[in-house]
Amino acid sequence: MPVRPALSPLIAALPSTVPFVGPEAQQRERGRAFRARIGANESSFGPSPRVIARMESVARDQWMYCDPDNYDLKVAAAAHHHVAVENIVVGEGIDGLLSLVARMYVAPGDAVVTSLGAYPTFNFHIAGVGGRLVTVPYENDRESLDGLLAAVVREKAPLVYLSNPDNPMGSWWEADEVIRFIEALPETTMLVLDEAYGELGPASALPPIDISRPNVIRMRTFSKAYGLAGIRCGYAVAETQVISDFEKIRNHYGVSRMAQIAGVEALADQAYLETVVAQVAAGRRRIADIAEQNGLKPLASATNFVTIDCGHDGAFALKVLQGLLSRDVFIRKPMAPRLDHCIRVSVGLAHELDIFAEELPGALAAARGN
Amino acid sequence: MPVRPALSPLIAALPSTVPFVGPEAQQRERGRAFRARIGANESSFGPSPRVIARMESVARDQWMYCDPDNYDLKVAAAAHHHVAVENIVVGEGIDGLLSLVARMYVAPGDAVVTSLGAYPTFNFHIAGVGGRLVTVPYENDRESLDGLLAAVVREKAPLVYLSNPDNPMGSWWEADEVIRFIEALPETTMLVLDEAYGELGPASALPPIDISRPNVIRMRTFSKAYGLAGIRCGYAVAETQVISDFEKIRNHYGVSRMAQIAGVEALADQAYLETVVAQVAAGRRRIADIAEQNGLKPLASATNFVTIDCGHDGAFALKVLQGLLSRDVFIRKPMAPRLDHCIRVSVGLAHELDIFAEELPGALAAARGN
């Protein structure tokens, strides 16, 4: 073997992995496009027409670097949440912010608590800093607040992850339950409260933002309700010192100029957001109807997807997934125990849900071996 | 002091800094816009019209996530450099890739060698992983290949940084000198060869790409000659195992969908690139003329900027810089010893260089106390 530069011991121990295989990769492998792209919880309704027009108009300005301070977007987000600019940090999607949080709060060997089957990219970034993942099973299709808390205390974890509303189950806790969880956490434990789907569920699931508390980081994104998954932009809201600490390591030129401009415009068009939220709610009902018409059980959802209990084990649900993929319907499914009997279907456009309705019976029949 | 989550010891020891203050921040502070934006080595000529048209046409598609594999862009870059797709990794600008390289090859306490006054963002990312920076002074306005090599050997450094052509001096080494440097490096030392300006200088400065060598990572960007600084996209070319190791920690969804599409289109329009390279060369001559007309000494440049020796000490050059800023001309200057007697002026549009020509005499007179 030739002599070569050694990876740092921490990195050498890691596998080379991709947390998610994108639909593009699947299409390349299949050699043909999906007819319905309803697997990645994107918003098929797209961004606001105002956002599209603004992006088109600034395409020619992209020779300029982005503002490394993300200033205009921070101002807009701060106004939106009634906090100060100093309470906002912008990153390359929530994924980018999770990578920073992992580095900030986790030293090699530290325990980090999350739910078994929750966001894989969080786990990927924890592994990347040598953190030790401690997972807590879901209970009744929800992340277990009591279970997470017990694990945090038992493991003296410096960091815990909670998504609310939840992915991949679509479930949620009401704000008072989340607040109870936050207040019970050790003050030395940082909570990442991932609210990527926050705009899509009941407002009652979102605790008021309290930027005096130094152990909660709320994360929001333009990828879901705002219909801008491709721009890679999210932000976190937290106490000023926490936000300032991101300056120690963040990639200051990580968020594109286009993304910053699009984000400002997206926040400004709340009327459009409301129409999307209504369309998503209607789409959830449609997916639930399709599931029930096929004898399956849709779970209640506060997100832009519906998770469907296929009524048998994980192997069966996997066959249903594969049947849909082979019928050119891109969906995903949870893979963890207790969740893996489900498939997950994103709200798409009406014609995409028509295709799902057409193809589900065949996929189910094939899974049953009929 | 309230109890709060502790930062990891590595991060707690770091300052909260911004490697570069952007022109937007300066404009906010000044309360007015610059008349000439010729300080950040952006390409005022902008991207290819084909790229602009393509970006405009896909604005409405940004509801879809980016391809986490950056596949199409990797294919295009691989074809451009006559290497395999497995020899390319795409990141959020060279900055994003530097952050990953720091994490990959540097453990806390490891020595990392660079030139004194070279790219600050590299230093920022090395500090972020607890690396120990060892700096080598420039010699005759060039990075010292002998000095860098001696420091690498002396310090047993796992990582060394070289930019060629160089920023902030605009100088360069011919390919045969770079190859000699590479061949003299210990095989256990990884070289980051930052070729951000590679398209703008003489082709003779670029060694042939050798993807069999496991200790060189070549970095390229769309920010300079391609006129796309705002999209945040760069790529690295290296041996397949090195590229594969990036998968251990990179933010797979870090590069926007728009950036991937723009990058493919930019690579496809090499005819436009040639026109930019010619315009940049003309602009360099213009800046050099202006400098000489004012009794200053322009340095030879293989980049899209000209570094100008102001003929006195660093304090004097700083006054010249401040005089230009106060006259609404955004430029920058090196701050390190041996380099700080210079200012750095990016090639801008003709009207911007006119403004520079108009304002330089006044700035010089003010610096001289006239």
Interface residues (C-beta under 8 A of the other chain):
Chain A: P2 V3 R4 P5 A6 L7 S8 P9 L10 I11 L14 P15 S16 T17 V18 P19 F20 V21 G22 E24 A25 R28 R37 A40 E42 S43 S44 F45 G46 P47 I52 M55 E56 A59 R60 D61 Q62 W63 M64 Y65 C66 D67 P68 D69 Y71 E92 G93 D95 G96 S99 R103 M104 Y105 V106 A107 D110 T121 G128 V129 P158 L159 E187 T188 T189 M190 P214 N215 S223 G227 L228 A229 G230 I231 R232 Q241 S244 D245 E247 K248 I249 N251 H252 Y253 G254 V255 S256 R257 M258 A259 A262
Chain B: P2 V3 R4 P5 A6 L7 S8 P9 L10 I11 L14 P15 S16 T17 V18 P19 F20 V21 G22 E24 A25 R28 R37 A40 E42 S43 S44 F45 G46 P47 I52 M55 E56 A59 R60 D61 Q62 W63 M64 Y65 C66 D67 P68 D69 Y71 E92 G93 D95 G96 S99 R103 M104 Y105 V106 A107 D110 T121 G128 V129 P158 L159 E187 T188 T189 M190 P214 N215 S223 G227 L228 A229 G230 I231 R232 Q241 S244 D245 E247 K248 I249 N251 H252 Y253 G254 V255 S256 R257 M258 A259 A262
